[in-house]
Amino acid sequence: MNNSGSGKDMLFVGSVPLDTSEDVFRLIGESGLSASALCLPDGEVGDRQYWIVGLGYRVFHGHPDIETVNRPAPINGVENWRSTSSADNWVFRVKDGVKEIHFGDPGWRLGYARDALNSYFVFKTLREKGTISEDVRFQVCLPLTYSGIGALFRTIKDWPVMAAAYEEAMAAELAVIVDKIPPEDLAIQWDFCVELGMIEGGGAKSGHGSWNDLETQPSELIGASIAHLSPLIPDEVMLGFHLCYGTLGGWPMRPGNDLAMGVDAVHLILDRAGRQVDFVHIPILDNVPAEYFAPLGNLNSGGTKIYFGVIHNMNDLDDFRHKITECTRYVDDFGVAAPCGFGRYSAEEMIPVIEDHRTALTVLNEMRAN
């Protein structure tokens, strides 16, 4: 691991519903949790707070080769870009006859590089002032290929064109990010949400068409995107993956029966990344039996640190301890996180959420001490 995760038992996976990146860094820094964190995201503030929905209205909507099929309904008669459910989301299709799509202003068009550079300046300034820990990295969260397009382009036959277009644009964004931010300060996290659904068999059901339309199995599609994009990240930059069940309409959007598909996803990631993977986040459902965790017995994570998404409904500490106990049966050194980001929370809800994270860390350490 290019920056040891030993003792860094807290992961924040992404979105935090505050107004600015400074607000996010101060919230986590002043809580004392940054010292236990491997890296800190900027909260995906602004139009990234709703994850890929921002790509819908900023990037895909209005492109001359893309047709807008549906957009979120107005609220009280006023136009609205934020979706409230999967049925109220942006939907696009590639126009008939289009074989290739390109996005202008390479390196900046998706908006991730612009926001990363602005947030890194704030991160660096607050770190110099001691607000956040001096050994924490700045975390940039990016949707992997099918997470970036899959929920918004429902016709699977459009995916090859859109995947190529998205990866071309994302590669350019990555080039700017790794050029402008010192590698020893940087962590890149791929968000792996639609991809997890594809592995679990949900991707084709949510769209129009089947995998036979592509003549390629989901694991190969995902593996190809991992193999294309991850080696573009220098070895000195930390690399992680956030496996995700999604929160649109409530978490989890798509619960798994057990952790078997999550384990398969980790192995696919490690096999195709083409470089060291420093961490993988695996979400854990609440109130599940011991059998749910049994697939972890097949997990071969090597030097990759696993963070389990167990910080949820912390009013039930018995269930939290149950989850920690079961994870400990199979993984020696792991950290904890929430199961997903907090973009659809209110700002007021973040205070008890931070307290939940502190409680989780305290209980984890107490259980390890015993």
C-alpha positions as CSV (number, residue, x, y, z in Angstrom):
1,M,0.0,0.0,0.0
2,N,1.5,3.4,-1.0
3,N,0.2,5.0,2.3
4,S,-0.5,2.4,5.0
5,G,-4.1,2.1,6.1
6,S,-2.9,0.7,9.5
7,G,-4.7,2.6,12.2
8,K,-6.8,4.5,9.6
9,D,-10.1,2.8,10.4
10,M,-12.5,5.4,9.2
11,L,-13.6,6.0,5.6
12,F,-16.0,8.7,4.3
13,V,-17.3,7.5,1.0
14,G,-18.4,10.7,-0.6
15,S,-21.3,13.1,-0.4
16,V,-22.1,15.4,2.6
17,P,-25.0,17.8,2.3
18,L,-23.2,21.1,3.2
19,D,-22.8,24.2,1.1
20,T,-19.1,24.3,0.6
21,S,-16.1,22.0,0.7
22,E,-14.7,24.1,3.6
23,D,-17.8,23.4,5.6
24,V,-17.3,19.6,5.0
25,F,-13.6,19.6,5.9
26,R,-14.3,21.7,9.0
27,L,-17.1,19.4,10.1
28,I,-15.0,16.3,9.9
29,G,-11.8,18.0,11.1
30,E,-13.4,19.6,14.2
31,S,-15.0,16.3,15.1
32,G,-11.6,14.8,15.6
33,L,-12.3,12.0,13.1
34,S,-9.8,13.1,10.4
35,A,-7.0,11.6,12.4
36,S,-8.6,8.2,11.9
37,A,-9.5,8.7,8.3
38,L,-7.5,7.4,5.4
39,C,-8.6,10.3,3.2
40,L,-11.3,13.0,3.1
41,P,-13.7,13.8,0.3
42,D,-14.9,17.4,-0.3
43,G,-18.5,16.3,0.3
44,E,-19.4,16.3,-3.4
45,V,-20.9,19.7,-2.8
46,G,-23.0,21.6,-5.3
47,D,-24.5,19.6,-8.2
48,R,-22.3,16.6,-7.4
49,Q,-24.3,16.2,-4.2
50,Y,-26.9,14.3,-6.2
51,W,-24.1,12.1,-7.7
52,I,-24.6,11.5,-11.4
53,V,-27.8,13.5,-11.7
54,G,-25.6,16.5,-12.2
55,L,-24.1,14.9,-15.3
56,G,-27.6,14.6,-16.6
57,Y,-28.4,18.3,-16.7
58,R,-24.9,19.7,-17.2
59,V,-23.3,17.3,-19.7
60,F,-25.8,15.0,-21.4
61,H,-28.8,17.3,-21.7
62,G,-28.5,19.4,-24.8
63,H,-25.7,17.5,-26.4
64,P,-26.4,17.5,-30.2
65,D,-26.0,13.7,-30.5
66,I,-28.1,12.9,-27.4
67,E,-31.9,13.0,-27.0
68,T,-33.4,13.9,-23.7
69,V,-36.3,11.4,-23.1
70,N,-37.3,12.4,-19.6
71,R,-36.3,15.0,-17.0
72,P,-37.2,15.5,-13.3
73,A,-40.7,17.0,-12.9
74,P,-41.0,20.7,-11.9
75,I,-41.6,21.4,-8.2
76,N,-44.5,23.8,-7.6
77,G,-44.3,24.8,-11.2
78,V,-40.6,25.6,-11.1
79,E,-38.1,23.7,-13.3
80,N,-36.0,21.2,-11.3
81,W,-32.9,19.2,-12.2
82,R,-32.8,17.0,-9.0
83,S,-34.5,13.6,-9.3
84,T,-36.6,12.3,-6.3
85,S,-36.9,8.7,-7.5
86,S,-35.6,6.4,-10.3
87,A,-38.9,7.0,-12.1
88,D,-38.4,10.8,-11.9
89,N,-34.8,10.8,-13.1
90,W,-33.2,12.1,-16.3
91,V,-33.3,9.6,-19.2
92,F,-31.4,9.9,-22.4
93,R,-30.8,8.0,-25.6
94,V,-28.2,8.2,-28.4
95,K,-29.8,9.7,-31.5
96,D,-30.4,7.3,-34.4
97,G,-27.4,6.8,-36.7
98,V,-24.9,8.2,-34.2
99,K,-21.8,5.9,-33.9
100,E,-19.5,8.1,-31.8
101,I,-20.0,10.8,-29.3
102,H,-17.4,13.2,-28.0
103,F,-17.5,15.9,-25.4
104,G,-15.8,19.3,-25.9
105,D,-13.4,21.0,-23.5
106,P,-11.5,17.8,-22.6
107,G,-10.2,17.7,-19.1
108,W,-12.9,20.1,-17.8
109,R,-16.2,19.1,-19.4
110,L,-17.4,16.7,-16.7
111,G,-16.6,19.1,-14.0
112,Y,-14.7,16.7,-11.7
113,A,-11.2,18.2,-12.4
114,R,-12.4,21.8,-11.8
115,D,-14.1,20.9,-8.5
116,A,-11.1,18.8,-7.4
117,L,-8.6,21.6,-7.9
118,N,-10.8,24.1,-6.1
119,S,-11.5,21.8,-3.2
120,Y,-7.8,20.7,-2.9
121,F,-6.8,24.3,-2.3
122,V,-9.3,24.5,0.6
123,F,-8.1,21.1,1.9
124,K,-4.4,22.1,1.8
125,T,-5.1,25.4,3.5
126,L,-7.1,23.8,6.3
127,R,-4.5,21.1,6.7
128,E,-1.7,23.7,7.1
129,K,-3.8,25.4,9.8
130,G,-4.2,22.1,11.7
131,T,-8.0,21.9,11.2
132,I,-7.6,18.4,9.6
133,S,-5.0,15.8,10.2
134,E,-1.6,16.3,8.5
135,D,-1.4,12.8,7.2
136,V,-4.8,12.5,5.6
137,R,-5.1,12.5,1.8
138,F,-7.6,14.5,-0.3
139,Q,-10.1,12.1,-1.8
140,V,-11.7,12.6,-5.3
141,C,-14.8,10.5,-5.9
142,L,-15.5,9.6,-9.5
143,P,-18.3,7.4,-11.0
144,L,-16.8,4.4,-12.8
145,T,-18.0,4.0,-16.4
146,Y,-21.4,2.3,-16.0
147,S,-22.2,4.2,-12.9
148,G,-21.7,7.3,-14.9
149,I,-24.0,6.3,-17.8
150,G,-26.0,3.2,-16.9
151,A,-28.9,4.8,-14.9
152,L,-29.4,7.6,-17.3
153,F,-29.2,5.7,-20.6
154,R,-31.8,3.0,-20.2
155,T,-31.3,1.4,-23.7
156,I,-28.5,-1.0,-23.4
157,K,-27.6,-0.8,-27.1
158,D,-26.5,2.8,-26.4
159,W,-24.0,1.7,-23.8
160,P,-21.0,1.0,-26.1
161,V,-21.2,4.4,-27.7
162,M,-21.7,6.1,-24.3
163,A,-19.1,4.1,-22.5
164,A,-16.4,5.1,-25.1
165,A,-17.5,8.8,-24.9
166,Y,-17.5,8.8,-21.1
167,E,-14.2,7.1,-20.7
168,E,-12.6,9.5,-23.2
169,A,-13.9,12.4,-21.1
170,M,-13.0,10.8,-17.8
171,A,-9.5,10.0,-18.9
172,A,-9.0,13.7,-19.7
173,E,-10.3,14.7,-16.3
174,L,-8.0,12.2,-14.6
175,A,-5.0,13.6,-16.5
176,V,-5.7,17.1,-15.2
177,I,-6.3,15.9,-11.6
178,V,-3.1,13.9,-11.3
179,D,-1.1,16.6,-13.0
180,K,-2.3,19.4,-10.7
181,I,-2.5,17.7,-7.3
182,P,0.6,16.2,-5.7
183,P,0.4,12.4,-5.8
184,E,1.3,12.0,-2.2
185,D,-1.7,14.1,-1.3
186,L,-4.3,12.4,-3.5
187,A,-6.7,9.5,-3.4
188,I,-9.0,8.5,-6.2
189,Q,-12.1,6.6,-5.4
190,W,-14.1,4.9,-8.1
191,D,-17.9,4.7,-7.3
192,F,-19.0,1.2,-8.2
193,C,-22.8,1.3,-8.0
194,V,-24.4,0.3,-11.4
195,E,-21.5,-2.1,-11.8
196,L,-22.4,-3.9,-8.6
197,G,-26.0,-4.2,-9.9
198,M,-24.7,-5.6,-13.2
199,I,-22.7,-8.2,-11.3
200,E,-25.8,-9.1,-9.2
201,G,-27.9,-9.3,-12.3
202,G,-29.9,-6.1,-11.9
203,G,-28.4,-4.0,-14.7
204,A,-30.2,-5.6,-17.6
205,K,-33.6,-5.7,-15.8
206,S,-33.5,-2.0,-15.1
207,G,-32.9,-1.0,-18.8
208,H,-34.4,-1.9,-22.2
209,G,-32.7,-4.9,-23.8
210,S,-30.5,-7.7,-22.5
211,W,-26.8,-8.5,-22.2
212,N,-27.2,-10.5,-25.4
213,D,-27.6,-7.2,-27.2
214,L,-24.0,-6.5,-26.4
215,E,-22.7,-10.0,-26.8
216,T,-20.5,-9.3,-23.8
217,Q,-21.0,-10.4,-20.2
218,P,-21.3,-7.8,-17.5
219,S,-18.1,-8.8,-15.7
220,E,-16.1,-8.3,-18.9
221,L,-17.7,-4.9,-19.6
222,I,-16.8,-3.8,-16.1
223,G,-13.4,-5.4,-16.1
224,A,-12.6,-3.6,-19.4
225,S,-13.5,-0.2,-17.9
226,I,-11.4,-0.9,-14.7
227,A,-8.5,-2.0,-16.9
228,H,-8.7,1.1,-19.1
229,L,-9.1,3.8,-16.4
230,S,-7.3,2.6,-13.3
231,P,-3.8,2.4,-14.8
232,L,-4.1,6.0,-15.7
233,I,-3.7,6.8,-12.0
234,P,0.0,6.9,-10.9
235,D,1.1,4.3,-8.4
236,E,1.9,7.1,-5.9
237,V,-1.8,8.1,-5.9
238,M,-4.0,6.1,-3.6
239,L,-6.7,4.1,-5.4
240,G,-10.0,2.8,-3.9
241,F,-13.4,1.5,-4.9
242,H,-16.8,2.2,-3.2
243,L,-19.2,-0.6,-3.8
244,C,-22.7,0.9,-3.6
245,Y,-26.4,0.0,-3.4
246,G,-27.6,3.5,-4.1
247,T,-29.9,5.8,-2.1
248,L,-32.3,7.3,-4.7
249,G,-35.7,6.6,-3.2
250,G,-34.1,5.3,0.0
251,W,-31.2,3.1,0.9
252,P,-30.7,0.4,-0.2
253,M,-32.1,0.7,-3.7
254,R,-31.1,-2.9,-4.4
255,P,-30.2,-5.1,-1.4
256,G,-28.1,-8.2,-1.9
257,N,-29.0,-11.6,-0.4
258,D,-25.5,-12.0,1.0
259,L,-21.9,-10.8,0.4
260,A,-21.1,-13.3,-2.4
261,M,-21.5,-10.8,-5.2
262,G,-19.5,-8.2,-3.3
263,V,-16.7,-10.6,-2.9
264,D,-16.8,-11.4,-6.6
265,A,-16.7,-7.6,-7.3
266,V,-13.6,-7.2,-5.1
267,H,-11.8,-10.0,-7.0
268,L,-12.7,-8.6,-10.4
269,I,-11.4,-5.2,-9.3
270,L,-8.1,-6.5,-8.0
271,D,-7.7,-8.7,-11.1
272,R,-8.3,-6.0,-13.6
273,A,-7.0,-2.8,-12.0
274,G,-3.5,-3.1,-13.3
275,R,-2.0,-1.5,-10.2
276,Q,-2.2,-1.6,-6.4
277,V,-5.8,-1.1,-5.1
278,D,-5.4,0.5,-1.6
279,F,-8.9,0.1,-0.3
280,V,-12.4,-1.3,-1.2
281,H,-15.6,-0.3,0.6
282,I,-18.3,-3.0,0.9
283,P,-21.8,-2.0,2.1
284,I,-23.4,-4.2,4.8
285,L,-27.2,-4.4,5.3
286,D,-28.7,-4.2,8.8
287,N,-30.2,-7.0,10.8
288,V,-28.8,-9.8,8.6
289,P,-28.0,-13.4,9.9
290,A,-24.5,-14.8,10.2
291,E,-24.9,-16.6,6.9
292,Y,-25.0,-13.3,5.1
293,F,-21.3,-12.8,5.9
294,A,-20.1,-16.3,5.1
295,P,-18.9,-15.5,1.5
296,L,-16.2,-13.3,3.2
297,G,-14.5,-16.7,3.8
298,N,-13.6,-16.7,0.1
299,L,-12.3,-13.1,0.1
300,N,-8.7,-12.8,-1.0
301,S,-7.9,-9.1,-0.7
302,G,-4.1,-9.3,-0.5
303,G,-2.7,-5.9,0.7
304,T,-6.0,-4.1,0.0
305,K,-7.7,-2.6,3.1
306,I,-11.4,-3.4,3.4
307,Y,-13.8,-0.9,4.8
308,F,-17.2,-2.3,5.8
309,G,-20.2,0.0,5.4
310,V,-21.7,-0.8,8.9
311,I,-22.4,2.7,10.3
312,H,-26.1,2.8,9.9
313,N,-29.0,2.8,12.4
314,M,-26.5,3.2,15.3
315,N,-29.3,3.3,17.8
316,D,-29.1,-0.4,17.6
317,L,-25.6,-1.1,18.9
318,D,-26.4,-4.8,19.3
319,D,-26.8,-5.1,15.6
320,F,-23.6,-3.0,15.0
321,R,-21.6,-5.3,17.3
322,H,-23.1,-8.3,15.5
323,K,-21.9,-7.0,12.2
324,I,-18.4,-6.2,13.6
325,T,-18.2,-9.7,15.1
326,E,-19.1,-11.4,11.9
327,C,-16.7,-9.3,9.8
328,T,-13.9,-10.1,12.3
329,R,-14.4,-13.8,11.7
330,Y,-13.2,-13.4,8.1
331,V,-11.1,-10.2,7.9
332,D,-8.3,-9.4,10.3
333,D,-7.6,-5.7,9.6
334,F,-10.6,-3.7,8.4
335,G,-12.1,-0.3,8.8
336,V,-15.6,1.0,9.0
337,A,-17.8,3.5,7.1
338,A,-21.3,4.3,6.4
339,P,-22.9,2.1,3.7
340,C,-23.2,5.1,1.3
341,G,-22.8,8.9,1.0
342,F,-25.2,11.4,2.6
343,G,-26.2,13.6,-0.3
344,R,-29.9,13.1,0.3
345,Y,-29.7,13.9,4.0
346,S,-30.3,17.4,5.3
347,A,-27.5,19.5,6.7
348,E,-29.0,19.2,10.2
349,E,-28.9,15.4,10.0
350,M,-25.1,15.5,9.7
351,I,-24.5,16.3,13.3
352,P,-25.9,13.0,14.6
353,V,-24.3,11.2,11.7
354,I,-20.9,12.4,12.8
355,E,-21.7,11.3,16.3
356,D,-22.6,7.9,14.9
357,H,-19.2,7.7,13.3
358,R,-17.5,8.5,16.6
359,T,-19.6,5.9,18.4
360,A,-18.7,3.3,15.8
361,L,-15.0,4.0,16.1
362,T,-15.2,3.8,19.9
363,V,-17.1,0.5,19.9
364,L,-14.8,-1.0,17.2
365,N,-11.8,-0.2,19.4
366,E,-13.4,-1.5,22.5
367,M,-14.3,-4.8,20.8
368,R,-10.8,-5.2,19.5
369,A,-9.3,-4.5,22.9
370,N,-11.4,-7.3,24.4
